[in-house]
Amino acid sequence: MLEGIVRESIGKKSAKALRRDGYLIANIYGKGLENIAAAFKANDFIKEAKKKKTLAFDVKVGGKVYNVVIVDYQRDVVTHDLKHVDLKVALPGVVSKYMIPVKTVGTPIGLKNKGLLLISKRRLCVKCTAENLPNVFEIDVSKLDVDDTVLVRDIPVPANVTMVDAGRIAVLGVVKAK
């Protein structure tokens, strides 16, 4: 389990000092919870984020364990090091919005016909409780030919999960290469 510290000071000077010591600045928030300014060892956070099996994972900050989902992160422009991460607490029984990643399965037929697979939405917004949180939307693209698209309404949604994105929005498609 990933362990972090609670930041006493939330100023720019203290954040720079923590980053110099190898820490990643984080904000933890959720419905009905007070925001927590935290810091994690950057390397430990990256290892934990890569090895997690589900979208939500546990972190321990200030003696309490939180089940969190990565909402957003910021990278340094030059070095691409993580600078900041926003974590949302996945509260059981509370309906909330989450961004679920899209994963393609298979190779489209259109690639052999001089086409190119274009993914326009890498994450889809859903409303659900923490118990019903899907890990990923897998889309089979093996039957797609040139000029075929997959819209949000074409993606099967699990029970007790509501899609927030409009059904007419294209998620991915095969376009003709120029």
TIDOTOR-160590 format. One record per atom (N, C-alpha, C): residue in three letters; chain; atom name; residue number from 1; x, y, z. Coordinates in steps of 0.2 Angstrom, whole numbers, plus 5000, padded with zeros to 4 digits. Example, Ala and Ser with C-alpha at 12.3 -4.5 7.8 and 13.67 -1.06 7.14 Angstrom:
<sites>
('ALA','A','N',1,(5066,4972,5039))
('ALA','A','CA',1,(5062,4978,5039))
('ALA','A','C',1,(5066,4984,5039))
('SER','A','N',2,(5064,4989,5035))
('SER','A','CA',2,(5068,4995,5036))
('SER','A','C',2,(5064,5000,5039))
</sites>
This chain:
<sites>
('MET','A','N',1,(5004,4994,5000))
('MET','A','CA',1,(5000,5000,5000))
('MET','A','C',1,(5004,5006,5000))
('LEU','A','N',2,(5002,5011,4996))
('LEU','A','CA',2,(5006,5017,4996))
('LEU','A','C',2,(5005,5022,5002))
('GLU','A','N',3,(5010,5024,5005))
('GLU','A','CA',3,(5010,5028,5011))
('GLU','A','C',3,(5012,5035,5009))
('GLY','A','N',4,(5009,5040,5012))
('GLY','A','CA',4,(5011,5047,5010))
('GLY','A','C',4,(5011,5051,5017))
('ILE','A','N',5,(5012,5057,5016))
('ILE','A','CA',5,(5012,5062,5022))
('ILE','A','C',5,(5007,5068,5021))
('VAL','A','N',6,(5005,5070,5026))
('VAL','A','CA',6,(5001,5076,5026))
('VAL','A','C',6,(5005,5082,5026))
('ARG','A','N',7,(5004,5087,5021))
('ARG','A','CA',7,(5008,5093,5021))
('ARG','A','C',7,(5005,5098,5026))
('GLU','A','N',8,(5010,5101,5030))
('GLU','A','CA',8,(5007,5106,5034))
('GLU','A','C',8,(5007,5113,5031))
('SER','A','N',9,(5011,5114,5027))
('SER','A','CA',9,(5011,5121,5023))
('SER','A','C',9,(5010,5119,5016))
('ILE','A','N',10,(5005,5123,5013))
('ILE','A','CA',10,(5003,5122,5006))
('ILE','A','C',10,(5006,5128,5001))
('GLY','A','N',11,(5011,5131,5003))
('GLY','A','CA',11,(5014,5136,5000))
('GLY','A','C',11,(5019,5134,4994))
('LYS','A','N',12,(5021,5138,4990))
('LYS','A','CA',12,(5025,5137,4984))
('LYS','A','C',12,(5032,5135,4987))
('LYS','A','N',13,(5035,5138,4992))
('LYS','A','CA',13,(5041,5137,4995))
('LYS','A','C',13,(5042,5129,4997))
('SER','A','N',14,(5037,5127,5001))
('SER','A','CA',14,(5037,5121,5004))
('SER','A','C',14,(5036,5115,4999))
('ALA','A','N',15,(5032,5117,4994))
('ALA','A','CA',15,(5031,5112,4988))
('ALA','A','C',15,(5038,5111,4985))
('LYS','A','N',16,(5041,5116,4983))
('LYS','A','CA',16,(5048,5116,4980))
('LYS','A','C',16,(5053,5112,4984))
('ALA','A','N',17,(5053,5113,4991))
('ALA','A','CA',17,(5057,5109,4995))
('ALA','A','C',17,(5055,5101,4995))
('LEU','A','N',18,(5049,5100,4995))
('LEU','A','CA',18,(5047,5093,4995))
('LEU','A','C',18,(5049,5090,4988))
('ARG','A','N',19,(5048,5093,4983))
('ARG','A','CA',19,(5050,5091,4976))
('ARG','A','C',19,(5057,5089,4976))
('ARG','A','N',20,(5061,5094,4979))
('ARG','A','CA',20,(5068,5093,4979))
('ARG','A','C',20,(5070,5086,4983))
('ASP','A','N',21,(5066,5085,4988))
('ASP','A','CA',21,(5067,5079,4992))
('ASP','A','C',21,(5064,5072,4989))
('GLY','A','N',22,(5062,5073,4982))
('GLY','A','CA',22,(5059,5067,4979))
('GLY','A','C',22,(5052,5066,4980))
('TYR','A','N',23,(5048,5071,4983))
('TYR','A','CA',23,(5041,5070,4984))
('TYR','A','C',23,(5037,5072,4978))
('LEU','A','N',24,(5031,5069,4978))
('LEU','A','CA',24,(5026,5071,4973))
('LEU','A','C',24,(5020,5075,4977))
('ILE','A','N',25,(5018,5081,4975))
('ILE','A','CA',25,(5013,5084,4978))
('ILE','A','C',25,(5006,5081,4976))
('ALA','A','N',26,(5001,5080,4980))
('ALA','A','CA',26,(4995,5078,4979))
('ALA','A','C',26,(4989,5081,4983))
('ASN','A','N',27,(4984,5081,4979))
('ASN','A','CA',27,(4977,5084,4983))
('ASN','A','C',27,(4973,5078,4983))
('ILE','A','N',28,(4970,5076,4989))
('ILE','A','CA',28,(4965,5071,4989))
('ILE','A','C',28,(4958,5074,4991))
('TYR','A','N',29,(4953,5073,4988))
('TYR','A','CA',29,(4946,5076,4989))
('TYR','A','C',29,(4941,5071,4987))
('GLY','A','N',30,(4935,5072,4990))
('GLY','A','CA',30,(4929,5068,4989))
('GLY','A','C',30,(4923,5072,4991))
('LYS','A','N',31,(4917,5069,4990))
('LYS','A','CA',31,(4911,5072,4992))
('LYS','A','C',31,(4910,5071,5000))
('GLY','A','N',32,(4909,5077,5003))
('GLY','A','CA',32,(4908,5077,5010))
('GLY','A','C',32,(4915,5076,5014))
('LEU','A','N',33,(4920,5076,5011))
('LEU','A','CA',33,(4927,5076,5014))
('LEU','A','C',33,(4930,5082,5014))
('GLU','A','N',34,(4934,5083,5019))
('GLU','A','CA',34,(4939,5089,5019))
('GLU','A','C',34,(4945,5088,5014))
('ASN','A','N',35,(4947,5093,5010))
('ASN','A','CA',35,(4952,5092,5006))
('ASN','A','C',35,(4959,5090,5010))
('ILE','A','N',36,(4963,5086,5007))
('ILE','A','CA',36,(4969,5084,5010))
('ILE','A','C',36,(4975,5086,5006))
('ALA','A','N',37,(4979,5090,5008))
('ALA','A','CA',37,(4986,5091,5005))
('ALA','A','C',37,(4991,5086,5007))
('ALA','A','N',38,(4993,5082,5002))
('ALA','A','CA',38,(4997,5076,5004))
('ALA','A','C',38,(5003,5077,4999))
('ALA','A','N',39,(5008,5072,5001))
('ALA','A','CA',39,(5014,5071,4997))
('ALA','A','C',39,(5016,5064,4997))
('PHE','A','N',40,(5018,5061,4992))
('PHE','A','CA',40,(5020,5054,4991))
('PHE','A','C',40,(5027,5054,4988))
('LYS','A','N',41,(5031,5049,4990))
('LYS','A','CA',41,(5038,5048,4986))
('LYS','A','C',41,(5036,5047,4979))
('ALA','A','N',42,(5039,5051,4975))
('ALA','A','CA',42,(5037,5051,4967))
('ALA','A','C',42,(5038,5044,4964))
('ASN','A','N',43,(5044,5040,4966))
('ASN','A','CA',43,(5045,5034,4963))
('ASN','A','C',43,(5040,5029,4965))
('ASP','A','N',44,(5039,5029,4972))
('ASP','A','CA',44,(5034,5024,4975))
('ASP','A','C',44,(5027,5025,4972))
('PHE','A','N',45,(5025,5031,4971))
('PHE','A','CA',45,(5018,5033,4968))
('PHE','A','C',45,(5018,5030,4960))
('ILE','A','N',46,(5023,5031,4956))
('ILE','A','CA',46,(5023,5029,4950))
('ILE','A','C',46,(5023,5021,4949))
('LYS','A','N',47,(5027,5018,4954))
('LYS','A','CA',47,(5027,5010,4954))
('LYS','A','C',47,(5020,5008,4956))
('GLU','A','N',48,(5017,5011,4961))
('GLU','A','CA',48,(5010,5009,4963))
('GLU','A','C',48,(5005,5010,4958))
('ALA','A','N',49,(5005,5015,4954))
('ALA','A','CA',49,(5000,5017,4949))
('ALA','A','C',49,(5001,5012,4943))
('LYS','A','N',50,(5007,5010,4941))
('LYS','A','CA',50,(5008,5005,4936))
('LYS','A','C',50,(5006,4998,4938))
('LYS','A','N',51,(5007,4996,4944))
('LYS','A','CA',51,(5005,4989,4946))
('LYS','A','C',51,(4998,4988,4948))
('LYS','A','N',52,(4994,4993,4948))
('LYS','A','CA',52,(4987,4993,4951))
('LYS','A','C',52,(4983,4989,4946))
('LYS','A','N',53,(4979,4984,4948))
('LYS','A','CA',53,(4975,4980,4944))
('LYS','A','C',53,(4968,4983,4942))
('THR','A','N',54,(4966,4988,4947))
('THR','A','CA',54,(4959,4991,4946))
('THR','A','C',54,(4960,4998,4946))
('LEU','A','N',55,(4955,5002,4944))
('LEU','A','CA',55,(4955,5009,4943))
('LEU','A','C',55,(4957,5013,4950))
('ALA','A','N',56,(4953,5010,4955))
('ALA','A','CA',56,(4954,5013,4962))
('ALA','A','C',56,(4959,5009,4965))
('PHE','A','N',57,(4963,5012,4969))
('PHE','A','CA',57,(4968,5009,4973))
('PHE','A','C',57,(4969,5013,4980))
('ASP','A','N',58,(4972,5009,4985))
('ASP','A','CA',58,(4972,5012,4992))
('ASP','A','C',58,(4978,5016,4993))
('VAL','A','N',59,(4978,5021,4997))
('VAL','A','CA',59,(4983,5025,4999))
('VAL','A','C',59,(4982,5027,5007))
('LYS','A','N',60,(4988,5027,5010))
('LYS','A','CA',60,(4987,5029,5017))
('LYS','A','C',60,(4991,5035,5019))
('VAL','A','N',61,(4986,5040,5021))
('VAL','A','CA',61,(4989,5047,5023))
('VAL','A','C',61,(4986,5049,5030))
('GLY','A','N',62,(4991,5051,5034))
('GLY','A','CA',62,(4989,5053,5040))
('GLY','A','C',62,(4986,5048,5045))
('GLY','A','N',63,(4988,5042,5044))
('GLY','A','CA',63,(4985,5036,5048))
('GLY','A','C',63,(4978,5034,5045))
('LYS','A','N',64,(4975,5037,5040))
('LYS','A','CA',64,(4969,5034,5037))
('LYS','A','C',64,(4970,5031,5030))
('VAL','A','N',65,(4966,5026,5029))
('VAL','A','CA',65,(4967,5023,5022))
('VAL','A','C',65,(4961,5026,5018))
('TYR','A','N',66,(4963,5028,5012))
('TYR','A','CA',66,(4958,5030,5007))
('TYR','A','C',66,(4958,5026,5000))
('ASN','A','N',67,(4952,5024,4998))
('ASN','A','CA',67,(4952,5021,4991))
('ASN','A','C',67,(4951,5027,4986))
('VAL','A','N',68,(4956,5028,4982))
('VAL','A','CA',68,(4957,5034,4977))
('VAL','A','C',68,(4957,5032,4970))
('VAL','A','N',69,(4955,5037,4966))
('VAL','A','CA',69,(4956,5036,4959))
('VAL','A','C',69,(4960,5042,4956))
('ILE','A','N',70,(4965,5041,4952))
('ILE','A','CA',70,(4968,5046,4949))
('ILE','A','C',70,(4964,5050,4944))
('VAL','A','N',71,(4963,5057,4945))
('VAL','A','CA',71,(4959,5061,4941))
('VAL','A','C',71,(4963,5065,4936))
('ASP','A','N',72,(4968,5068,4938))
('ASP','A','CA',72,(4972,5072,4934))
('ASP','A','C',72,(4979,5072,4937))
('TYR','A','N',73,(4984,5074,4932))
('TYR','A','CA',73,(4991,5075,4934))
('TYR','A','C',73,(4994,5080,4930))
('GLN','A','N',74,(5000,5083,4933))
('GLN','A','CA',74,(5004,5088,4929))
('GLN','A','C',74,(5011,5085,4928))
('ARG','A','N',75,(5014,5086,4922))
('ARG','A','CA',75,(5021,5084,4921))
('ARG','A','C',75,(5025,5091,4920))
('ASP','A','N',76,(5031,5090,4921))
('ASP','A','CA',76,(5036,5096,4920))
('ASP','A','C',76,(5037,5096,4912))
('VAL','A','N',77,(5037,5102,4909))
('VAL','A','CA',77,(5037,5103,4902))
('VAL','A','C',77,(5043,5100,4899))
('VAL','A','N',78,(5049,5101,4902))
('VAL','A','CA',78,(5055,5099,4900))
('VAL','A','C',78,(5057,5092,4901))
('THR','A','N',79,(5057,5090,4908))
('THR','A','CA',79,(5059,5084,4910))
('THR','A','C',79,(5054,5078,4910))
('HIS','A','N',80,(5048,5080,4909))
('HIS','A','CA',80,(5042,5075,4910))
('HIS','A','C',80,(5041,5072,4916))
('ASP','A','N',81,(5044,5074,4922))
('ASP','A','CA',81,(5043,5072,4928))
('ASP','A','C',81,(5036,5074,4931))
('LEU','A','N',82,(5033,5069,4935))
('LEU','A','CA',82,(5027,5071,4938))
('LEU','A','C',82,(5028,5077,4943))
('LYS','A','N',83,(5024,5082,4943))
('LYS','A','CA',83,(5024,5087,4947))
('LYS','A','C',83,(5019,5087,4952))
('HIS','A','N',84,(5013,5085,4950))
('HIS','A','CA',84,(5007,5086,4954))
('HIS','A','C',84,(5001,5081,4952))
('VAL','A','N',85,(4998,5078,4957))
('VAL','A','CA',85,(4992,5073,4955))
('VAL','A','C',85,(4986,5075,4959))
('ASP','A','N',86,(4980,5074,4956))
('ASP','A','CA',86,(4974,5075,4960))
('ASP','A','C',86,(4971,5068,4961))
('LEU','A','N',87,(4969,5066,4967))
('LEU','A','CA',87,(4966,5060,4968))
('LEU','A','C',87,(4959,5061,4971))
('LYS','A','N',88,(4954,5057,4969))
('LYS','A','CA',88,(4947,5058,4971))
('LYS','A','C',88,(4946,5051,4975))
('VAL','A','N',89,(4943,5052,4981))
('VAL','A','CA',89,(4941,5047,4985))
('VAL','A','C',89,(4935,5043,4982))
('ALA','A','N',90,(4935,5037,4981))
('ALA','A','CA',90,(4929,5033,4979))
('ALA','A','C',90,(4926,5030,4985))
('LEU','A','N',91,(4920,5034,4986))
('LEU','A','CA',91,(4916,5033,4992))
('LEU','A','C',91,(4911,5027,4991))
('PRO','A','N',92,(4911,5022,4995))
('PRO','A','CA',92,(4906,5017,4993))
('PRO','A','C',92,(4899,5019,4994))
('GLY','A','N',93,(4894,5018,4989))
('GLY','A','CA',93,(4887,5020,4990))
('GLY','A','C',93,(4886,5027,4987))
('VAL','A','N',94,(4891,5031,4986))
('VAL','A','CA',94,(4890,5038,4983))
('VAL','A','C',94,(4891,5038,4976))
('VAL','A','N',95,(4886,5041,4972))
('VAL','A','CA',95,(4886,5041,4965))
('VAL','A','C',95,(4891,5047,4963))
('SER','A','N',96,(4896,5046,4959))
('SER','A','CA',96,(4900,5051,4957))
('SER','A','C',96,(4903,5050,4950))
('LYS','A','N',97,(4906,5056,4947))
('LYS','A','CA',97,(4908,5055,4940))
('LYS','A','C',97,(4916,5053,4940))
('TYR','A','N',98,(4917,5048,4935))
('TYR','A','CA',98,(4924,5045,4935))
('TYR','A','C',98,(4925,5045,4927))
('MET','A','N',99,(4932,5046,4926))
('MET','A','CA',99,(4934,5045,4919))
('MET','A','C',99,(4937,5038,4918))
('ILE','A','N',100,(4934,5034,4913))
('ILE','A','CA',100,(4936,5027,4912))
('ILE','A','C',100,(4940,5027,4906))
('PRO','A','N',101,(4946,5024,4906))
('PRO','A','CA',101,(4950,5023,4900))
('PRO','A','C',101,(4947,5019,4895))
('VAL','A','N',102,(4949,5020,4888))
('VAL','A','CA',102,(4946,5016,4883))
('VAL','A','C',102,(4952,5012,4880))
('LYS','A','N',103,(4951,5005,4879))
('LYS','A','CA',103,(4957,5001,4877))
('LYS','A','C',103,(4954,4997,4870))
('THR','A','N',104,(4958,4997,4865))
('THR','A','CA',104,(4956,4994,4859))
('THR','A','C',104,(4959,4987,4859))
('VAL','A','N',105,(4955,4982,4856))
('VAL','A','CA',105,(4957,4975,4856))
('VAL','A','C',105,(4956,4973,4848))
('GLY','A','N',106,(4962,4970,4846))
('GLY','A','CA',106,(4962,4968,4839))
('GLY','A','C',106,(4965,4973,4834))
('THR','A','N',107,(4965,4971,4828))
('THR','A','CA',107,(4968,4975,4822))
('THR','A','C',107,(4962,4976,4817))
('PRO','A','N',108,(4961,4982,4816))
('PRO','A','CA',108,(4956,4984,4811))
('PRO','A','C',108,(4957,4981,4804))
('ILE','A','N',109,(4952,4979,4800))
('ILE','A','CA',109,(4953,4977,4793))
('ILE','A','C',109,(4955,4983,4789))
('GLY','A','N',110,(4953,4989,4791))
('GLY','A','CA',110,(4954,4995,4787))
('GLY','A','C',110,(4962,4997,4787))
('LEU','A','N',111,(4966,4994,4791))
('LEU','A','CA',111,(4973,4995,4791))
('LEU','A','C',111,(4976,4992,4785))
('LYS','A','N',112,(4973,4987,4783))
('LYS','A','CA',112,(4976,4983,4777))
('LYS','A','C',112,(4974,4987,4770))
('ASN','A','N',113,(4968,4991,4771))
('ASN','A','CA',113,(4966,4995,4765))
('ASN','A','C',113,(4968,5002,4766))
('LYS','A','N',114,(4974,5003,4768))
('LYS','A','CA',114,(4977,5010,4768))
('LYS','A','C',114,(4973,5015,4773))
('GLY','A','N',115,(4971,5012,4778))
('GLY','A','CA',115,(4967,5016,4783))
('GLY','A','C',115,(4972,5017,4790))
('LEU','A','N',116,(4969,5021,4794))
('LEU','A','CA',116,(4973,5023,4800))
('LEU','A','C',116,(4968,5023,4806))
('LEU','A','N',117,(4970,5020,4811))
('LEU','A','CA',117,(4965,5020,4817))
('LEU','A','C',117,(4966,5026,4821))
('LEU','A','N',118,(4961,5030,4822))
('LEU','A','CA',118,(4961,5036,4825))
('LEU','A','C',118,(4957,5036,4832))
('ILE','A','N',119,(4960,5037,4837))
('ILE','A','CA',119,(4957,5037,4844))
('ILE','A','C',119,(4956,5044,4846))
('SER','A','N',120,(4949,5046,4846))
('SER','A','CA',120,(4948,5053,4848))
('SER','A','C',120,(4946,5054,4855))
('LYS','A','N',121,(4944,5049,4858))
('LYS','A','CA',121,(4943,5050,4866))
('LYS','A','C',121,(4946,5044,4869))
('ARG','A','N',122,(4951,5046,4873))
('ARG','A','CA',122,(4955,5040,4877))
('ARG','A','C',122,(4952,5039,4883))
('ARG','A','N',123,(4947,5043,4886))
('ARG','A','CA',123,(4944,5042,4892))
('ARG','A','C',123,(4936,5044,4891))
('LEU','A','N',124,(4932,5040,4894))
('LEU','A','CA',124,(4925,5042,4894))
('LEU','A','C',124,(4922,5043,4901))
('CYS','A','N',125,(4918,5048,4902))
('CYS','A','CA',125,(4915,5050,4908))
('CYS','A','C',125,(4909,5046,4910))
('VAL','A','N',126,(4909,5043,4916))
('VAL','A','CA',126,(4903,5039,4918))
('VAL','A','C',126,(4901,5042,4925))
('LYS','A','N',127,(4895,5040,4927))
('LYS','A','CA',127,(4892,5041,4934))
('LYS','A','C',127,(4890,5035,4937))
('CYS','A','N',128,(4893,5033,4942))
('CYS','A','CA',128,(4892,5027,4946))
('CYS','A','C',128,(4894,5027,4953))
('THR','A','N',129,(4893,5022,4957))
('THR','A','CA',129,(4896,5021,4963))
('THR','A','C',129,(4903,5018,4963))
('ALA','A','N',130,(4906,5018,4968))
('ALA','A','CA',130,(4913,5015,4969))
('ALA','A','C',130,(4913,5007,4967))
('GLU','A','N',131,(4907,5004,4970))
('GLU','A','CA',131,(4907,4997,4969))
('GLU','A','C',131,(4906,4995,4962))
('ASN','A','N',132,(4903,4999,4958))
('ASN','A','CA',132,(4901,4997,4951))
('ASN','A','C',132,(4906,5000,4946))
('LEU','A','N',133,(4912,5003,4948))
('LEU','A','CA',133,(4917,5007,4944))
('LEU','A','C',133,(4920,5002,4939))
('PRO','A','N',134,(4919,5003,4933))
('PRO','A','CA',134,(4922,4999,4928))
('PRO','A','C',134,(4930,5001,4927))
('ASN','A','N',135,(4934,4996,4926))
('ASN','A','CA',135,(4941,4997,4926))
('ASN','A','C',135,(4943,5000,4919))
('VAL','A','N',136,(4940,4998,4914))
('VAL','A','CA',136,(4942,5000,4907))
('VAL','A','C',136,(4936,4998,4902))
('PHE','A','N',137,(4935,5002,4897))
('PHE','A','CA',137,(4931,5000,4892))
('PHE','A','C',137,(4935,4997,4886))
('GLU','A','N',138,(4934,4990,4885))
('GLU','A','CA',138,(4937,4987,4879))
('GLU','A','C',138,(4933,4987,4873))
('ILE','A','N',139,(4936,4989,4868))
('ILE','A','CA',139,(4932,4990,4861))
('ILE','A','C',139,(4935,4986,4856))
('ASP','A','N',140,(4932,4981,4853))
('ASP','A','CA',140,(4934,4977,4848))
('ASP','A','C',140,(4934,4980,4841))
('VAL','A','N',141,(4940,4982,4839))
('VAL','A','CA',141,(4941,4985,4832))
('VAL','A','C',141,(4942,4981,4826))
('SER','A','N',142,(4942,4974,4827))
('SER','A','CA',142,(4944,4970,4822))
('SER','A','C',142,(4940,4970,4816))
('LYS','A','N',143,(4933,4972,4816))
('LYS','A','CA',143,(4929,4972,4811))
('LYS','A','C',143,(4928,4979,4807))
('LEU','A','N',144,(4932,4984,4810))
('LEU','A','CA',144,(4931,4991,4807))
('LEU','A','C',144,(4935,4992,4801))
('ASP','A','N',145,(4932,4994,4796))
('ASP','A','CA',145,(4935,4996,4789))
('ASP','A','C',145,(4936,5003,4788))
('VAL','A','N',146,(4939,5006,4783))
('VAL','A','CA',146,(4940,5013,4782))
('VAL','A','C',146,(4933,5016,4782))
('ASP','A','N',147,(4933,5022,4785))
('ASP','A','CA',147,(4927,5026,4787))
('ASP','A','C',147,(4922,5023,4791))
('ASP','A','N',148,(4924,5018,4795))
('ASP','A','CA',148,(4919,5016,4801))
('ASP','A','C',148,(4921,5019,4807))
('THR','A','N',149,(4916,5021,4811))
('THR','A','CA',149,(4917,5024,4818))
('THR','A','C',149,(4914,5020,4823))
('VAL','A','N',150,(4916,5021,4829))
('VAL','A','CA',150,(4913,5019,4835))
('VAL','A','C',150,(4911,5025,4839))
('LEU','A','N',151,(4904,5025,4840))
('LEU','A','CA',151,(4901,5031,4844))
('LEU','A','C',151,(4900,5029,4852))
('VAL','A','N',152,(4899,5034,4856))
('VAL','A','CA',152,(4898,5032,4863))
('VAL','A','C',152,(4893,5028,4864))
('ARG','A','N',153,(4887,5029,4860))
('ARG','A','CA',153,(4881,5024,4861))
('ARG','A','C',153,(4882,5017,4859))
('ASP','A','N',154,(4888,5016,4855))
('ASP','A','CA',154,(4889,5009,4853))
('ASP','A','C',154,(4893,5005,4858))
('ILE','A','N',155,(4895,5008,4863))
('ILE','A','CA',155,(4899,5005,4868))
('ILE','A','C',155,(4895,5002,4874))
('PRO','A','N',156,(4895,4995,4875))
('PRO','A','CA',156,(4891,4992,4880))
('PRO','A','C',156,(4893,4995,4887))
('VAL','A','N',157,(4888,4997,4891))
('VAL','A','CA',157,(4889,5000,4898))
('VAL','A','C',157,(4887,4995,4903))
('PRO','A','N',158,(4891,4993,4908))
('PRO','A','CA',158,(4889,4989,4913))
('PRO','A','C',158,(4882,4991,4917))
('ALA','A','N',159,(4879,4987,4921))
('ALA','A','CA',159,(4873,4988,4925))
('ALA','A','C',159,(4875,4993,4930))
('ASN','A','N',160,(4871,4998,4932))
('ASN','A','CA',160,(4871,5003,4937))
('ASN','A','C',160,(4877,5008,4935))
('VAL','A','N',161,(4879,5009,4929))
('VAL','A','CA',161,(4883,5014,4926))
('VAL','A','C',161,(4880,5018,4921))
('THR','A','N',162,(4880,5025,4922))
('THR','A','CA',162,(4877,5029,4917))
('THR','A','C',162,(4883,5033,4913))
('MET','A','N',163,(4882,5033,4906))
('MET','A','CA',163,(4887,5037,4902))
('MET','A','C',163,(4885,5044,4902))
('VAL','A','N',164,(4890,5048,4904))
('VAL','A','CA',164,(4889,5056,4904))
('VAL','A','C',164,(4890,5059,4897))
('ASP','A','N',165,(4895,5056,4893))
('ASP','A','CA',165,(4896,5059,4887))
('ASP','A','C',165,(4890,5058,4882))
('ALA','A','N',166,(4889,5062,4878))
('ALA','A','CA',166,(4883,5062,4873))
('ALA','A','C',166,(4884,5056,4868))
('GLY','A','N',167,(4879,5052,4866))
('GLY','A','CA',167,(4879,5046,4862))
('GLY','A','C',167,(4882,5047,4855))
('ARG','A','N',168,(4881,5053,4853))
('ARG','A','CA',168,(4883,5055,4846))
('ARG','A','C',168,(4891,5056,4845))
('ILE','A','N',169,(4895,5056,4850))
('ILE','A','CA',169,(4902,5058,4850))
('ILE','A','C',169,(4906,5052,4848))
('ALA','A','N',170,(4910,5053,4843))
('ALA','A','CA',170,(4914,5047,4841))
('ALA','A','C',170,(4920,5046,4846))
('VAL','A','N',171,(4921,5040,4847))
('VAL','A','CA',171,(4926,5038,4852))
('VAL','A','C',171,(4933,5036,4848))
('LEU','A','N',172,(4932,5032,4842))
('LEU','A','CA',172,(4937,5030,4838))
('LEU','A','C',172,(4935,5028,4831))
('GLY','A','N',173,(4939,5028,4826))
('GLY','A','CA',173,(4937,5026,4820))
('GLY','A','C',173,(4943,5025,4815))
('VAL','A','N',174,(4942,5022,4809))
('VAL','A','CA',174,(4947,5021,4804))
('VAL','A','C',174,(4946,5026,4799))
('VAL','A','N',175,(4951,5030,4798))
('VAL','A','CA',175,(4951,5035,4792))
('VAL','A','C',175,(4956,5033,4787))
('LYS','A','N',176,(4954,5036,4781))
('LYS','A','CA',176,(4959,5035,4775))
('LYS','A','C',176,(4965,5038,4776))
('ALA','A','N',177,(4971,5035,4775))
('ALA','A','CA',177,(4977,5038,4776))
('ALA','A','C',177,(4979,5043,4769))
('LYS','A','N',178,(4982,5048,4770))
('LYS','A','CA',178,(4983,5053,4765))
('LYS','A','C',178,(4990,5052,4762))
</sites>
